[in-house]
């Protein structure tokens, strides 16, 4: 049971770290970013979080956690 909790917490931490990095640290041109930037005029823009990229990141972190659980269970 402790292994499940540790892997779940690791997977959650991985997702939250990626989300933090994707929103606040990365720029709009990087593939890691989750921001969708719209140019409203020449000097203003609107930055939004892309729901699809967040969903893809959540699915990826769940799959990584599940894979780690299967690998650790076989040992």
QUIUR-V96251 format. One record per pair of residues at least 6 apart in sequence whose C-alpha atoms are under 7 Angstrom apart, sorted by the first residue. I is the first residue (numbers start at 0). GAP is how many residues later the second one is. D is the distance in Angstrom with one decimal. If there is no record, write none. Layout:
I,GAP,D / I,GAP,D
//
This chain:
3,65,6.9 / 6,58,6.0 / 6,62,6.6 / 7,57,6.5 / 10,50,5.7 / 10,51,6.5 / 10,54,5.2 / 13,47,6.7 / 14,42,6.9 / 14,43,6.3 / 14,46,5.8 / 21,10,5.7 / 21,11,4.2 / 21,12,5.3 / 22,10,6.3 / 22,11,5.9 / 22,12,6.2 / 25,6,6.9 / 25,7,5.6 / 26,6,6.6 / 27,7,6.4 / 27,9,6.9 / 33,15,5.6 / 33,16,5.6 / 33,19,5.8 / 33,20,6.7 / 34,12,6.1 / 34,13,5.4 / 34,14,4.6 / 34,15,5.8 / 35,11,5.6 / 35,12,5.0 / 35,13,5.9 / 35,14,5.8 / 36,8,6.8 / 36,9,5.7 / 36,10,4.4 / 36,11,6.3 / 37,7,5.6 / 37,8,5.2 / 37,9,6.3 / 38,6,4.4 / 38,7,6.5 / 39,6,6.9
//
